[in-house]
């Protein structure tokens, strides 16, 4: 949506002036993905991060990598996070953390009702 034509003026007039805006948004996305997933499809993750095989405008070391190796910007970002590409190349494995652990919980309630005699 951010890259849509409808928001082009917003993007050109406001967010360009905010240095690191896209990286800040990516950090929020990464926190949400780490909390919600243990595995995620690479295409889906790329859409969340606005990274794909041809994305070249990411700044910093990853930007240099993506210019040297076009087509690998998303893979480089995944490796930077310490995540893995599973045997199925389109699935990203996210290491376990306290937020994405699946735990069964049992909730028992004890309700005592007074007897009517």
N, C-alpha and C positions, 0 to 999 in steps of 0.2 A: 504494500500500500504506500509506503514511504517513497518508493521509486516510481510510483504512478505519475502519469502526466498531470492529473488533477492537483497533485501536491508539488509540482515542479517549482512553482513560484515560492512556496514556503521553503523548500529545500535550497533554492538559489539565494533567497534573501536572508534567511535566518540561520539555518543549521550550518551553512558553510563557514560562518563567522565563529562558530563554537568549535574550537580546536579539540579534536578527540571525541566528537559527538557520536560517531558510529561505533567507535571502540567502547565507549561507555554503554551504549545500548547493547553491544555484544556481551559485555560483562554481566548485565542484568539477565540476558538470555541464557548465558552459561550457567548462572546460579539456578535459574528455573529448570533448565534441562537436567542438571546434576541432582536436583531435588526430585524430579518426577520420573526419570528414566534410568534403567540399567542398560538398555539397548535402544538405539534409535536409528531409523533409516537415514542414510547419508543425504539423500535428496531432501528429506524433511528438515534435517539439521541445517543444511545449506540454505534452505529458504528462510529459516529462523535467523541465521547469522548474516544473511545477504552475502554469502560466499558461494561461488561456484567455480567451475574449472577455468573460467575466463576472467574472473575478478582480479584486477591488478592494482586497485587504488588503496589497498590496505597499507598503512604506514608502518615504519619500523623494520625490524629484521625480517618479519614475514613478508613484507612488501618486496624486499629485495629478493627473497626466495621465489615469490610468485612471478617476478619479472624474469628471473633466470630460468624457472621451470613453469611456464604457463600451463595451466591445466591441473596444477597441484596445490592451489591456494587453500582449498578446504582441507586437503590431506595434511598440509603443513600446520594448519590451525588445530586440527585434531591431535596431532603429535605434540604440539606446544602445550595442550591441555593435559597431556599424559594419558589420553584415551587411546584405544586400540581399534584397528579395523579387524573385525572377526574374519573367520574363514570365508564367509559370504562377504565379498568385497563391498557390498552396499550397506552393511550393518556396522554401526559404531558401538563398541562396548564401553560403558562408563563404569569405572571402578566403584565398588561398594562404598557407601558412606552412610552416616547415621540417618540421613533423610531418605535415601532410596532403598533402604532395607525393607523387605516385605516380612512382616511379622504377624502371626495370627494372635489375635487377642480375644479373650473370653470375658464378657461382661456379665456378671451375675448380680441380680437384684433380689433382695429379700424383702418382700412386702408382707407384713402381718396385718390381717384384717380381723377386726374384733368380731366375735361370734354374737349373733343375736339369739337370745333364748327367750 
